[in-house]
Amino acid sequence: MKLHQLTHSEEKTIIRFGIILFWWLFWLFNVVDKFIPREAPFWLGSNRYGEFIEDFDRIGIHHPQISLVFLIFVTVLEIITFLFLTSALKFSVGGKTNLAHKFFFLGILAPLLIFSLFIMGDEIFGNRIELLAHSIYWILLVFSWFVYTRAEES
């Protein structure tokens, strides 16, 4: 089928699928980054554990265990988000748009919580660059939800 032959409904389906796929890939790489050493072939990840230790040290908390607990908490939230989006992707491909919608909503809601926590942390730790990045992600999540739900309407 040629692009100019797509119906309005098919175009909306492609947009919704693309939005889910984008966020699915985003969280896939975020989760994978937690389990790959900082530097591996074809991968230069970030050392979030080390960053958390430095952040907590800057505010006078010198217990690496707190950073580890925080990293585990964030990783669990990211895995849950990834699973929500995996379900949304599966149901979207299967044509079950109601279930895709419900799981995509959860896949948007969970990272809104994650980025809200990060934004608070960025304020506490005085990290303005991370604050900007996390705020942009938060806004993009809301925008993605807006576009996704508008693409569902007739």
PEJOGI-V676947 format. One line per field, one symbol per residue. ss: DSSP state (h for helix, s for strand, l for the rest). phi: phi as a letter, one per 30 degrees, with the letter a starting at -180 (. if undefined). burial: 1 if it has 24 or more other ideal C-beta (glycine too) atoms within 12 Angstrom, else 0. A space follows every 10 residues. Layout:
ss: ???
phi: ???
burial: ???
This chain:
ss: llhhhllhhh hhhhhhhhhh hhhhhhhhhh hhhhhlllss llsslllhhh hhhhhhhhll lllhhhhhhh hhhhhhhhhh hhhhhhhhhh hhhlllhhhh hhhhhhhhhh hhhhhhhhhh hhhhhllhhh hhhhhhhhhh hhhhhhhhhh hhll
phi: .dedcddedd dddddddddd dedddededd deedcceebb eibbdccddd ddedddddcj ccbedddddd ddeddddddd eddeddddde ddddicddde edddeddcdd dddedddddd dddddicddd eddddddedd dddddddedd dddd
burial: 0000000000 0000111011 1111011001 1011000000 0000000110 1110110000 0000001001 1001101111 1101111110 1100001001 1011111111 1111100110 1100100001 0001001100 1001100100 1000
